[in-house]
Amino acid sequence: MPQRLSLTALLVDDYDKALAFYVGKLGFVLREDTPLAPDKRWVVVAPPGSANGLLLARAADDTQREAIGNQSGGRVFLFLETDDFARDHLAYTREGVRFVEVARHEPYGIVAVFEDLYGNRWDLIQPIPLAGRAQGADLHDCT
């Protein structure tokens, strides 16, 4: 039986504030925003063209509120793959997205870490296809 990950829950403090960042700054698509209760919504966003998305989950108690921005203990939590690193890096920078390092070339691609509005760390990455890695692909300058 085939399986797949479809959504990753991301704790947020406010749905609309999170939407302003993910849709307004990162250019994600709002896939669903359904009220479930007076103070609870099912809010799903995703990068354009992505089969998978983020469920923006408003923290419901103190333990969850304390985890906002630190769901991975300070490590990179999410990996946003792009087909044009330079384009997206520039667009995000212009939107005020905070990159915590300069772009770097790794054997697997061009990458830079940025933080979302809560401090969760993300990799923006333009991967090198496996075939290109095996052949020692030459990376272009992305800065």
Secondary structure, 3 states (H helix, E strand, C coil): CCCCCCEEEEEECCHHHHHHHHHHHCCCEEEEEEEEECCEEEEEEECCCCCCEEEEEECCCHHHHHHCCCCCCCCEEEEEECCCHHHHHHHHHHCCCEECCCCEEECCEEEEEEECCCCCEEEEEEECCHHHHHCCCCCCCCC
